[in-house]
Structure formats: structure tokens, C-alpha cells
Amino acid sequence: MAKLYFYYASMNAGKSTNLLQADFNYRERGMRTLLFTAAVDDRFAAGTIASRIGLTAPATPFDADTDILGCIERELAAGPIACVMVDEAQFLTHAQVAGLARTCDVLDVPVLAYGLRTDFRGALFEGSGRLLALADELVEIKSVCGCGRKASMNLRVDADGGPIAEGAQTDIGGNDRYVALCRRHFSEVMGRRHFAEALG
């Protein structure tokens, strides 16, 4: 039985690198894969999954209106698919995650989804929350805070490196915009009151 996997981590933990390595492993064995990435993330090129170490692969871009299940069904009609992989999975909608679960349960194709768990305020993304609820397997990709503890939070910073506490949930960026921190240092930087509010 195919499974839905959610690989989650903080910023700059190597999620895209892991995805591209998994894709390479399938393709090296002659197996066909189908890759998706969020259309909003155009840091490198639209429809491209890119890692910080220089690996890239073309992918189908998705936004909130994309019928991902329909795309998978059309591709399956053209031939077998060994695995579906989704980068920036935090940007999926509830319906799209349900479609990925159906891909496993009905179409019997495994799905590997990679993304952030929480935003810069410590709140769940829509797609991540649904994946945490529906995934068969949850896998944390570890990253390290400057203190040596596990980094699980994403601090958004301004051009001077100062913390940003307000703004839109999505602001695409890498090392120039985000710093991965452990929960303790995230709460200290953001202020305990604001951090408590962000967690509800």
C-alpha cells in the first residue's frame, strides 16, 4: 500500500536536497517520478526545484487553484509513476493534501511531501497542518540552532538582521530573510508575550 510521507524541517535544513536525491534514486533505476513545487517560490526559476548546493530539477508549479490530483491522474494515463514528490508542501491547500492522500489510497502511488511546519510567527501553514493530520509517516529533517540545539523555528529578519514579528505569512527568501532557531532562542528573540500569542 502506497503511503503519504511528510518530511518537515526549519528553513535551510536541506529539504529540497533530500527531495532531489530521492528523485535521482528513482530515476537511476529507470522509474518515472512526478515533481511539483509552489508557483510562489520563483527564487531560481518558475517550475524549478533548486537546492542550496546547486542541484535542480524541473517540476510542475502549483498554486491554490491547481488540481494536483487531476494532474497525477492525467500523467498516470500516459504511463506508470513510481512516486510523486512535492516541494514547498506548506503551500498546499486542504483539498490538495486530500488529493495526495487519495493518490496513495486509490491510485496506489506513494507521495513524498517536503516543507516547513511553521511560519515566522510559529503558526502552522495550512498545508503543513493538514499533512501532519493525514500523513502516514512524519519525518523530521534535523537542522541546528547556533547554540547546538535542534532548530525548529523560522525567524524572519530584516535587512539589518533584526527580527520581524508582523506581516504576511509568505515572504519568499533564504538565508537573507530567515534564520533557523531552537524554540528557546526564537522565543527570546521574539519576546515571550508575542511567542505565546503566536502559539494561540
PyMOL commands that place a pseudoatom at each C-alpha (Angstrom):
pseudoatom trace, name=CA, resn=MET, resi=1, chain=A, elem=C, hetatm=0, pos=[0.000, 0.000, 0.000]
pseudoatom trace, name=CA, resn=ALA, resi=2, chain=A, elem=C, hetatm=0, pos=[1.380, 3.387, -1.015]
pseudoatom trace, name=CA, resn=LYS, resi=3, chain=A, elem=C, hetatm=0, pos=[1.991, 5.905, 1.765]
pseudoatom trace, name=CA, resn=LEU, resi=4, chain=A, elem=C, hetatm=0, pos=[1.895, 9.676, 2.166]
pseudoatom trace, name=CA, resn=TYR, resi=5, chain=A, elem=C, hetatm=0, pos=[5.116, 10.960, 3.767]
pseudoatom trace, name=CA, resn=PHE, resi=6, chain=A, elem=C, hetatm=0, pos=[5.616, 14.441, 5.176]
pseudoatom trace, name=CA, resn=TYR, resi=7, chain=A, elem=C, hetatm=0, pos=[9.262, 15.480, 5.550]
pseudoatom trace, name=CA, resn=TYR, resi=8, chain=A, elem=C, hetatm=0, pos=[9.339, 18.721, 7.537]
pseudoatom trace, name=CA, resn=ALA, resi=9, chain=A, elem=C, hetatm=0, pos=[12.090, 20.973, 8.829]
pseudoatom trace, name=CA, resn=SER, resi=10, chain=A, elem=C, hetatm=0, pos=[13.088, 24.537, 9.524]
pseudoatom trace, name=CA, resn=MET, resi=11, chain=A, elem=C, hetatm=0, pos=[14.495, 26.801, 6.826]
pseudoatom trace, name=CA, resn=ASN, resi=12, chain=A, elem=C, hetatm=0, pos=[17.767, 25.766, 5.190]
pseudoatom trace, name=CA, resn=ALA, resi=13, chain=A, elem=C, hetatm=0, pos=[17.729, 22.216, 6.562]
pseudoatom trace, name=CA, resn=GLY, resi=14, chain=A, elem=C, hetatm=0, pos=[18.144, 20.538, 3.174]
pseudoatom trace, name=CA, resn=LYS, resi=15, chain=A, elem=C, hetatm=0, pos=[14.530, 19.638, 2.319]
pseudoatom trace, name=CA, resn=SER, resi=16, chain=A, elem=C, hetatm=0, pos=[14.937, 20.290, -1.409]
pseudoatom trace, name=CA, resn=THR, resi=17, chain=A, elem=C, hetatm=0, pos=[18.283, 18.481, -1.446]
pseudoatom trace, name=CA, resn=ASN, resi=18, chain=A, elem=C, hetatm=0, pos=[16.632, 15.429, 0.136]
pseudoatom trace, name=CA, resn=LEU, resi=19, chain=A, elem=C, hetatm=0, pos=[13.815, 15.540, -2.408]
pseudoatom trace, name=CA, resn=LEU, resi=20, chain=A, elem=C, hetatm=0, pos=[16.202, 15.802, -5.358]
pseudoatom trace, name=CA, resn=GLN, resi=21, chain=A, elem=C, hetatm=0, pos=[18.301, 12.908, -4.021]
pseudoatom trace, name=CA, resn=ALA, resi=22, chain=A, elem=C, hetatm=0, pos=[15.175, 10.734, -3.687]
pseudoatom trace, name=CA, resn=ASP, resi=23, chain=A, elem=C, hetatm=0, pos=[14.139, 11.707, -7.228]
pseudoatom trace, name=CA, resn=PHE, resi=24, chain=A, elem=C, hetatm=0, pos=[17.584, 10.788, -8.541]
pseudoatom trace, name=CA, resn=ASN, resi=25, chain=A, elem=C, hetatm=0, pos=[17.409, 7.395, -6.833]
pseudoatom trace, name=CA, resn=TYR, resi=26, chain=A, elem=C, hetatm=0, pos=[14.116, 6.564, -8.558]
pseudoatom trace, name=CA, resn=ARG, resi=27, chain=A, elem=C, hetatm=0, pos=[15.235, 7.812, -11.963]
pseudoatom trace, name=CA, resn=GLU, resi=28, chain=A, elem=C, hetatm=0, pos=[18.577, 5.999, -11.730]
pseudoatom trace, name=CA, resn=ARG, resi=29, chain=A, elem=C, hetatm=0, pos=[16.585, 2.771, -11.548]
pseudoatom trace, name=CA, resn=GLY, resi=30, chain=A, elem=C, hetatm=0, pos=[14.525, 3.686, -14.607]
pseudoatom trace, name=CA, resn=MET, resi=31, chain=A, elem=C, hetatm=0, pos=[11.451, 4.695, -12.620]
pseudoatom trace, name=CA, resn=ARG, resi=32, chain=A, elem=C, hetatm=0, pos=[9.334, 7.699, -13.573]
pseudoatom trace, name=CA, resn=THR, resi=33, chain=A, elem=C, hetatm=0, pos=[8.578, 10.380, -10.987]
pseudoatom trace, name=CA, resn=LEU, resi=34, chain=A, elem=C, hetatm=0, pos=[6.321, 13.411, -10.963]
pseudoatom trace, name=CA, resn=LEU, resi=35, chain=A, elem=C, hetatm=0, pos=[7.551, 16.579, -9.210]
pseudoatom trace, name=CA, resn=PHE, resi=36, chain=A, elem=C, hetatm=0, pos=[5.559, 19.598, -8.012]
pseudoatom trace, name=CA, resn=THR, resi=37, chain=A, elem=C, hetatm=0, pos=[6.708, 22.880, -6.481]
pseudoatom trace, name=CA, resn=ALA, resi=38, chain=A, elem=C, hetatm=0, pos=[4.937, 26.021, -5.304]
pseudoatom trace, name=CA, resn=ALA, resi=39, chain=A, elem=C, hetatm=0, pos=[4.499, 28.619, -8.051]
pseudoatom trace, name=CA, resn=VAL, resi=40, chain=A, elem=C, hetatm=0, pos=[5.059, 31.388, -5.484]
pseudoatom trace, name=CA, resn=ASP, resi=41, chain=A, elem=C, hetatm=0, pos=[8.674, 30.275, -4.991]
pseudoatom trace, name=CA, resn=ASP, resi=42, chain=A, elem=C, hetatm=0, pos=[10.432, 31.712, -8.041]
pseudoatom trace, name=CA, resn=ARG, resi=43, chain=A, elem=C, hetatm=0, pos=[13.816, 32.446, -6.442]
pseudoatom trace, name=CA, resn=PHE, resi=44, chain=A, elem=C, hetatm=0, pos=[15.634, 30.340, -9.036]
pseudoatom trace, name=CA, resn=ALA, resi=45, chain=A, elem=C, hetatm=0, pos=[13.214, 29.849, -11.935]
pseudoatom trace, name=CA, resn=ALA, resi=46, chain=A, elem=C, hetatm=0, pos=[9.500, 29.161, -12.221]
pseudoatom trace, name=CA, resn=GLY, resi=47, chain=A, elem=C, hetatm=0, pos=[8.762, 25.461, -12.127]
pseudoatom trace, name=CA, resn=THR, resi=48, chain=A, elem=C, hetatm=0, pos=[12.205, 24.526, -10.782]
pseudoatom trace, name=CA, resn=ILE, resi=49, chain=A, elem=C, hetatm=0, pos=[13.173, 22.770, -7.571]
pseudoatom trace, name=CA, resn=ALA, resi=50, chain=A, elem=C, hetatm=0, pos=[16.602, 24.020, -6.547]
pseudoatom trace, name=CA, resn=SER, resi=51, chain=A, elem=C, hetatm=0, pos=[18.772, 23.223, -3.561]
pseudoatom trace, name=CA, resn=ARG, resi=52, chain=A, elem=C, hetatm=0, pos=[21.375, 25.466, -1.952]
pseudoatom trace, name=CA, resn=ILE, resi=53, chain=A, elem=C, hetatm=0, pos=[24.114, 23.038, -3.032]
pseudoatom trace, name=CA, resn=GLY, resi=54, chain=A, elem=C, hetatm=0, pos=[23.337, 23.538, -6.712]
pseudoatom trace, name=CA, resn=LEU, resi=55, chain=A, elem=C, hetatm=0, pos=[21.064, 20.608, -7.592]
pseudoatom trace, name=CA, resn=THR, resi=56, chain=A, elem=C, hetatm=0, pos=[17.995, 21.406, -9.697]
pseudoatom trace, name=CA, resn=ALA, resi=57, chain=A, elem=C, hetatm=0, pos=[15.117, 19.623, -11.417]
pseudoatom trace, name=CA, resn=PRO, resi=58, chain=A, elem=C, hetatm=0, pos=[12.093, 20.776, -13.425]
pseudoatom trace, name=CA, resn=ALA, resi=59, chain=A, elem=C, hetatm=0, pos=[8.742, 20.498, -11.669]
pseudoatom trace, name=CA, resn=THR, resi=60, chain=A, elem=C, hetatm=0, pos=[5.098, 21.328, -12.261]
pseudoatom trace, name=CA, resn=PRO, resi=61, chain=A, elem=C, hetatm=0, pos=[4.297, 24.593, -10.450]
pseudoatom trace, name=CA, resn=PHE, resi=62, chain=A, elem=C, hetatm=0, pos=[1.162, 24.651, -8.291]
pseudoatom trace, name=CA, resn=ASP, resi=63, chain=A, elem=C, hetatm=0, pos=[-0.929, 27.343, -6.664]
pseudoatom trace, name=CA, resn=ALA, resi=64, chain=A, elem=C, hetatm=0, pos=[-4.150, 27.197, -4.658]
pseudoatom trace, name=CA, resn=ASP, resi=65, chain=A, elem=C, hetatm=0, pos=[-6.210, 26.586, -7.815]
pseudoatom trace, name=CA, resn=THR, resi=66, chain=A, elem=C, hetatm=0, pos=[-4.126, 23.707, -9.198]
pseudoatom trace, name=CA, resn=ASP, resi=67, chain=A, elem=C, hetatm=0, pos=[-5.899, 20.349, -9.400]
pseudoatom trace, name=CA, resn=ILE, resi=68, chain=A, elem=C, hetatm=0, pos=[-2.897, 18.260, -8.357]
pseudoatom trace, name=CA, resn=LEU, resi=69, chain=A, elem=C, hetatm=0, pos=[-4.874, 15.016, -8.242]
pseudoatom trace, name=CA, resn=GLY, resi=70, chain=A, elem=C, hetatm=0, pos=[-6.123, 15.683, -11.768]
pseudoatom trace, name=CA, resn=CYS, resi=71, chain=A, elem=C, hetatm=0, pos=[-2.547, 16.291, -12.955]
pseudoatom trace, name=CA, resn=ILE, resi=72, chain=A, elem=C, hetatm=0, pos=[-1.431, 12.998, -11.423]
pseudoatom trace, name=CA, resn=GLU, resi=73, chain=A, elem=C, hetatm=0, pos=[-4.334, 11.102, -12.983]
pseudoatom trace, name=CA, resn=ARG, resi=74, chain=A, elem=C, hetatm=0, pos=[-3.526, 12.525, -16.427]
pseudoatom trace, name=CA, resn=GLU, resi=75, chain=A, elem=C, hetatm=0, pos=[0.140, 11.574, -16.073]
pseudoatom trace, name=CA, resn=LEU, resi=76, chain=A, elem=C, hetatm=0, pos=[-0.803, 8.064, -14.945]
pseudoatom trace, name=CA, resn=ALA, resi=77, chain=A, elem=C, hetatm=0, pos=[-2.874, 7.658, -18.106]
pseudoatom trace, name=CA, resn=ALA, resi=78, chain=A, elem=C, hetatm=0, pos=[0.368, 8.165, -20.058]
pseudoatom trace, name=CA, resn=GLY, resi=79, chain=A, elem=C, hetatm=0, pos=[2.299, 5.551, -18.077]
pseudoatom trace, name=CA, resn=PRO, resi=80, chain=A, elem=C, hetatm=0, pos=[3.263, 4.320, -14.601]
pseudoatom trace, name=CA, resn=ILE, resi=81, chain=A, elem=C, hetatm=0, pos=[4.529, 6.755, -11.962]
pseudoatom trace, name=CA, resn=ALA, resi=82, chain=A, elem=C, hetatm=0, pos=[6.779, 5.342, -9.248]
pseudoatom trace, name=CA, resn=CYS, resi=83, chain=A, elem=C, hetatm=0, pos=[6.477, 8.321, -6.908]
pseudoatom trace, name=CA, resn=VAL, resi=84, chain=A, elem=C, hetatm=0, pos=[5.018, 11.831, -6.619]
pseudoatom trace, name=CA, resn=MET, resi=85, chain=A, elem=C, hetatm=0, pos=[7.191, 14.420, -4.850]
pseudoatom trace, name=CA, resn=VAL, resi=86, chain=A, elem=C, hetatm=0, pos=[6.088, 17.860, -3.652]
pseudoatom trace, name=CA, resn=ASP, resi=87, chain=A, elem=C, hetatm=0, pos=[8.472, 20.644, -2.646]
pseudoatom trace, name=CA, resn=GLU, resi=88, chain=A, elem=C, hetatm=0, pos=[7.287, 23.641, -0.575]
pseudoatom trace, name=CA, resn=ALA, resi=89, chain=A, elem=C, hetatm=0, pos=[4.375, 21.496, 0.624]
pseudoatom trace, name=CA, resn=GLN, resi=90, chain=A, elem=C, hetatm=0, pos=[3.413, 24.058, 3.270]
pseudoatom trace, name=CA, resn=PHE, resi=91, chain=A, elem=C, hetatm=0, pos=[1.679, 25.980, 0.458]
pseudoatom trace, name=CA, resn=LEU, resi=92, chain=A, elem=C, hetatm=0, pos=[-0.736, 23.142, -0.344]
pseudoatom trace, name=CA, resn=THR, resi=93, chain=A, elem=C, hetatm=0, pos=[-4.426, 23.610, 0.425]
pseudoatom trace, name=CA, resn=HIS, resi=94, chain=A, elem=C, hetatm=0, pos=[-6.531, 21.199, 2.470]
pseudoatom trace, name=CA, resn=ALA, resi=95, chain=A, elem=C, hetatm=0, pos=[-8.105, 19.915, -0.755]
pseudoatom trace, name=CA, resn=GLN, resi=96, chain=A, elem=C, hetatm=0, pos=[-4.719, 19.361, -2.398]
pseudoatom trace, name=CA, resn=VAL, resi=97, chain=A, elem=C, hetatm=0, pos=[-3.453, 17.367, 0.590]
pseudoatom trace, name=CA, resn=ALA, resi=98, chain=A, elem=C, hetatm=0, pos=[-6.643, 15.290, 0.426]
pseudoatom trace, name=CA, resn=GLY, resi=99, chain=A, elem=C, hetatm=0, pos=[-5.848, 14.689, -3.255]
pseudoatom trace, name=CA, resn=LEU, resi=100, chain=A, elem=C, hetatm=0, pos=[-2.369, 13.495, -2.343]
pseudoatom trace, name=CA, resn=ALA, resi=101, chain=A, elem=C, hetatm=0, pos=[-3.841, 11.109, 0.240]
pseudoatom trace, name=CA, resn=ARG, resi=102, chain=A, elem=C, hetatm=0, pos=[-6.191, 9.818, -2.468]
pseudoatom trace, name=CA, resn=THR, resi=103, chain=A, elem=C, hetatm=0, pos=[-3.168, 9.376, -4.761]
pseudoatom trace, name=CA, resn=CYS, resi=104, chain=A, elem=C, hetatm=0, pos=[-1.818, 6.894, -2.210]
pseudoatom trace, name=CA, resn=ASP, resi=105, chain=A, elem=C, hetatm=0, pos=[-5.069, 5.249, -1.179]
pseudoatom trace, name=CA, resn=VAL, resi=106, chain=A, elem=C, hetatm=0, pos=[-6.789, 4.885, -4.555]
pseudoatom trace, name=CA, resn=LEU, resi=107, chain=A, elem=C, hetatm=0, pos=[-4.107, 5.264, -7.229]
pseudoatom trace, name=CA, resn=ASP, resi=108, chain=A, elem=C, hetatm=0, pos=[-1.523, 3.350, -5.145]
pseudoatom trace, name=CA, resn=VAL, resi=109, chain=A, elem=C, hetatm=0, pos=[1.272, 5.848, -5.853]
pseudoatom trace, name=CA, resn=PRO, resi=110, chain=A, elem=C, hetatm=0, pos=[3.479, 6.937, -2.928]
pseudoatom trace, name=CA, resn=VAL, resi=111, chain=A, elem=C, hetatm=0, pos=[3.784, 10.660, -2.218]
pseudoatom trace, name=CA, resn=LEU, resi=112, chain=A, elem=C, hetatm=0, pos=[6.754, 12.409, -0.582]
pseudoatom trace, name=CA, resn=ALA, resi=113, chain=A, elem=C, hetatm=0, pos=[5.899, 15.942, 0.552]
pseudoatom trace, name=CA, resn=TYR, resi=114, chain=A, elem=C, hetatm=0, pos=[8.638, 18.272, 1.815]
pseudoatom trace, name=CA, resn=GLY, resi=115, chain=A, elem=C, hetatm=0, pos=[8.007, 21.560, 3.569]
pseudoatom trace, name=CA, resn=LEU, resi=116, chain=A, elem=C, hetatm=0, pos=[8.091, 23.852, 6.557]
pseudoatom trace, name=CA, resn=ARG, resi=117, chain=A, elem=C, hetatm=0, pos=[5.968, 23.017, 9.562]
pseudoatom trace, name=CA, resn=THR, resi=118, chain=A, elem=C, hetatm=0, pos=[5.544, 26.565, 10.894]
pseudoatom trace, name=CA, resn=ASP, resi=119, chain=A, elem=C, hetatm=0, pos=[5.846, 30.141, 9.692]
pseudoatom trace, name=CA, resn=PHE, resi=120, chain=A, elem=C, hetatm=0, pos=[7.912, 33.013, 11.132]
pseudoatom trace, name=CA, resn=ARG, resi=121, chain=A, elem=C, hetatm=0, pos=[5.379, 33.505, 13.930]
pseudoatom trace, name=CA, resn=GLY, resi=122, chain=A, elem=C, hetatm=0, pos=[5.429, 29.851, 14.999]
pseudoatom trace, name=CA, resn=ALA, resi=123, chain=A, elem=C, hetatm=0, pos=[1.995, 29.136, 13.455]
pseudoatom trace, name=CA, resn=LEU, resi=124, chain=A, elem=C, hetatm=0, pos=[1.203, 26.173, 11.211]
pseudoatom trace, name=CA, resn=PHE, resi=125, chain=A, elem=C, hetatm=0, pos=[0.845, 26.632, 7.472]
pseudoatom trace, name=CA, resn=GLU, resi=126, chain=A, elem=C, hetatm=0, pos=[-2.412, 25.291, 6.018]
pseudoatom trace, name=CA, resn=GLY, resi=127, chain=A, elem=C, hetatm=0, pos=[-0.717, 22.549, 4.017]
pseudoatom trace, name=CA, resn=SER, resi=128, chain=A, elem=C, hetatm=0, pos=[1.588, 21.538, 6.852]
pseudoatom trace, name=CA, resn=GLY, resi=129, chain=A, elem=C, hetatm=0, pos=[-1.242, 21.289, 9.339]
pseudoatom trace, name=CA, resn=ARG, resi=130, chain=A, elem=C, hetatm=0, pos=[-3.215, 19.036, 7.033]
pseudoatom trace, name=CA, resn=LEU, resi=131, chain=A, elem=C, hetatm=0, pos=[-0.176, 16.900, 6.242]
pseudoatom trace, name=CA, resn=LEU, resi=132, chain=A, elem=C, hetatm=0, pos=[0.517, 16.468, 9.963]
pseudoatom trace, name=CA, resn=ALA, resi=133, chain=A, elem=C, hetatm=0, pos=[-3.057, 15.209, 10.284]
pseudoatom trace, name=CA, resn=LEU, resi=134, chain=A, elem=C, hetatm=0, pos=[-3.179, 12.902, 7.242]
pseudoatom trace, name=CA, resn=ALA, resi=135, chain=A, elem=C, hetatm=0, pos=[0.348, 11.660, 6.524]
pseudoatom trace, name=CA, resn=ASP, resi=136, chain=A, elem=C, hetatm=0, pos=[1.134, 8.012, 7.130]
pseudoatom trace, name=CA, resn=GLU, resi=137, chain=A, elem=C, hetatm=0, pos=[4.722, 8.855, 8.058]
pseudoatom trace, name=CA, resn=LEU, resi=138, chain=A, elem=C, hetatm=0, pos=[6.108, 12.055, 9.592]
pseudoatom trace, name=CA, resn=VAL, resi=139, chain=A, elem=C, hetatm=0, pos=[9.846, 12.558, 9.175]
pseudoatom trace, name=CA, resn=GLU, resi=140, chain=A, elem=C, hetatm=0, pos=[11.723, 15.494, 10.695]
pseudoatom trace, name=CA, resn=ILE, resi=141, chain=A, elem=C, hetatm=0, pos=[14.822, 16.610, 8.817]
pseudoatom trace, name=CA, resn=LYS, resi=142, chain=A, elem=C, hetatm=0, pos=[17.110, 17.955, 11.504]
pseudoatom trace, name=CA, resn=SER, resi=143, chain=A, elem=C, hetatm=0, pos=[18.771, 21.353, 11.493]
pseudoatom trace, name=CA, resn=VAL, resi=144, chain=A, elem=C, hetatm=0, pos=[20.826, 23.031, 14.213]
pseudoatom trace, name=CA, resn=CYS, resi=145, chain=A, elem=C, hetatm=0, pos=[20.455, 26.344, 16.029]
pseudoatom trace, name=CA, resn=GLY, resi=146, chain=A, elem=C, hetatm=0, pos=[23.612, 28.357, 16.697]
pseudoatom trace, name=CA, resn=CYS, resi=147, chain=A, elem=C, hetatm=0, pos=[23.503, 27.082, 20.306]
pseudoatom trace, name=CA, resn=GLY, resi=148, chain=A, elem=C, hetatm=0, pos=[23.701, 23.453, 19.174]
pseudoatom trace, name=CA, resn=ARG, resi=149, chain=A, elem=C, hetatm=0, pos=[20.085, 22.539, 19.941]
pseudoatom trace, name=CA, resn=LYS, resi=150, chain=A, elem=C, hetatm=0, pos=[17.642, 21.330, 17.295]
pseudoatom trace, name=CA, resn=ALA, resi=151, chain=A, elem=C, hetatm=0, pos=[16.360, 24.228, 15.165]
pseudoatom trace, name=CA, resn=SER, resi=152, chain=A, elem=C, hetatm=0, pos=[12.595, 24.012, 14.792]
pseudoatom trace, name=CA, resn=MET, resi=153, chain=A, elem=C, hetatm=0, pos=[11.564, 27.657, 14.330]
pseudoatom trace, name=CA, resn=ASN, resi=154, chain=A, elem=C, hetatm=0, pos=[11.970, 30.110, 11.437]
pseudoatom trace, name=CA, resn=LEU, resi=155, chain=A, elem=C, hetatm=0, pos=[12.900, 33.660, 12.433]
pseudoatom trace, name=CA, resn=ARG, resi=156, chain=A, elem=C, hetatm=0, pos=[12.213, 36.240, 9.724]
pseudoatom trace, name=CA, resn=VAL, resi=157, chain=A, elem=C, hetatm=0, pos=[14.741, 39.091, 9.712]
pseudoatom trace, name=CA, resn=ASP, resi=158, chain=A, elem=C, hetatm=0, pos=[15.022, 42.489, 8.077]
pseudoatom trace, name=CA, resn=ALA, resi=159, chain=A, elem=C, hetatm=0, pos=[17.972, 43.784, 6.029]
pseudoatom trace, name=CA, resn=ASP, resi=160, chain=A, elem=C, hetatm=0, pos=[19.856, 44.582, 9.255]
pseudoatom trace, name=CA, resn=GLY, resi=161, chain=A, elem=C, hetatm=0, pos=[19.254, 41.155, 10.768]
pseudoatom trace, name=CA, resn=GLY, resi=162, chain=A, elem=C, hetatm=0, pos=[16.564, 42.363, 13.173]
pseudoatom trace, name=CA, resn=PRO, resi=163, chain=A, elem=C, hetatm=0, pos=[13.551, 40.140, 13.927]
pseudoatom trace, name=CA, resn=ILE, resi=164, chain=A, elem=C, hetatm=0, pos=[10.245, 40.722, 12.128]
pseudoatom trace, name=CA, resn=ALA, resi=165, chain=A, elem=C, hetatm=0, pos=[7.104, 39.943, 14.129]
pseudoatom trace, name=CA, resn=GLU, resi=166, chain=A, elem=C, hetatm=0, pos=[4.353, 41.084, 11.761]
pseudoatom trace, name=CA, resn=GLY, resi=167, chain=A, elem=C, hetatm=0, pos=[3.491, 40.747, 8.086]
pseudoatom trace, name=CA, resn=ALA, resi=168, chain=A, elem=C, hetatm=0, pos=[2.163, 38.330, 5.505]
pseudoatom trace, name=CA, resn=GLN, resi=169, chain=A, elem=C, hetatm=0, pos=[2.643, 34.645, 6.248]
pseudoatom trace, name=CA, resn=THR, resi=170, chain=A, elem=C, hetatm=0, pos=[4.509, 34.142, 2.978]
pseudoatom trace, name=CA, resn=ASP, resi=171, chain=A, elem=C, hetatm=0, pos=[7.666, 36.083, 2.179]
pseudoatom trace, name=CA, resn=ILE, resi=172, chain=A, elem=C, hetatm=0, pos=[9.908, 34.010, -0.059]
pseudoatom trace, name=CA, resn=GLY, resi=173, chain=A, elem=C, hetatm=0, pos=[13.568, 34.059, 0.842]
pseudoatom trace, name=CA, resn=GLY, resi=174, chain=A, elem=C, hetatm=0, pos=[16.513, 32.047, 2.048]
pseudoatom trace, name=CA, resn=ASN, resi=175, chain=A, elem=C, hetatm=0, pos=[19.466, 32.801, 4.302]
pseudoatom trace, name=CA, resn=ASP, resi=176, chain=A, elem=C, hetatm=0, pos=[18.997, 36.529, 3.652]
pseudoatom trace, name=CA, resn=ARG, resi=177, chain=A, elem=C, hetatm=0, pos=[15.453, 36.509, 5.084]
pseudoatom trace, name=CA, resn=TYR, resi=178, chain=A, elem=C, hetatm=0, pos=[15.286, 33.670, 7.616]
pseudoatom trace, name=CA, resn=VAL, resi=179, chain=A, elem=C, hetatm=0, pos=[17.320, 32.197, 10.461]
pseudoatom trace, name=CA, resn=ALA, resi=180, chain=A, elem=C, hetatm=0, pos=[16.571, 28.737, 11.866]
pseudoatom trace, name=CA, resn=LEU, resi=181, chain=A, elem=C, hetatm=0, pos=[16.498, 28.770, 15.682]
pseudoatom trace, name=CA, resn=CYS, resi=182, chain=A, elem=C, hetatm=0, pos=[15.607, 26.444, 18.536]
pseudoatom trace, name=CA, resn=ARG, resi=183, chain=A, elem=C, hetatm=0, pos=[12.333, 27.226, 20.321]
pseudoatom trace, name=CA, resn=ARG, resi=184, chain=A, elem=C, hetatm=0, pos=[14.116, 28.771, 23.305]
pseudoatom trace, name=CA, resn=HIS, resi=185, chain=A, elem=C, hetatm=0, pos=[16.110, 31.299, 21.276]
pseudoatom trace, name=CA, resn=PHE, resi=186, chain=A, elem=C, hetatm=0, pos=[13.173, 32.038, 18.968]
pseudoatom trace, name=CA, resn=SER, resi=187, chain=A, elem=C, hetatm=0, pos=[11.019, 32.932, 21.976]
pseudoatom trace, name=CA, resn=GLU, resi=188, chain=A, elem=C, hetatm=0, pos=[13.803, 35.065, 23.472]
pseudoatom trace, name=CA, resn=VAL, resi=189, chain=A, elem=C, hetatm=0, pos=[14.330, 36.981, 20.240]
pseudoatom trace, name=CA, resn=MET, resi=190, chain=A, elem=C, hetatm=0, pos=[10.640, 37.463, 19.502]
pseudoatom trace, name=CA, resn=GLY, resi=191, chain=A, elem=C, hetatm=0, pos=[9.655, 38.190, 23.094]
pseudoatom trace, name=CA, resn=ARG, resi=192, chain=A, elem=C, hetatm=0, pos=[7.826, 35.743, 25.285]
pseudoatom trace, name=CA, resn=ARG, resi=193, chain=A, elem=C, hetatm=0, pos=[4.498, 37.574, 25.040]
pseudoatom trace, name=CA, resn=HIS, resi=194, chain=A, elem=C, hetatm=0, pos=[4.451, 37.631, 21.266]
pseudoatom trace, name=CA, resn=PHE, resi=195, chain=A, elem=C, hetatm=0, pos=[5.567, 33.997, 21.090]
pseudoatom trace, name=CA, resn=ALA, resi=196, chain=A, elem=C, hetatm=0, pos=[2.759, 32.903, 23.444]
pseudoatom trace, name=CA, resn=GLU, resi=197, chain=A, elem=C, hetatm=0, pos=[0.236, 34.800, 21.298]
pseudoatom trace, name=CA, resn=ALA, resi=198, chain=A, elem=C, hetatm=0, pos=[1.557, 33.166, 18.126]
pseudoatom trace, name=CA, resn=LEU, resi=199, chain=A, elem=C, hetatm=0, pos=[1.091, 29.708, 19.632]
pseudoatom trace, name=CA, resn=GLY, resi=200, chain=A, elem=C, hetatm=0, pos=[-2.526, 30.547, 20.497]
for i in range(1, 200): cmd.bond("trace and resi %d" % i, "trace and resi %d" % (i + 1))
show_as sticks, trace
zoom trace
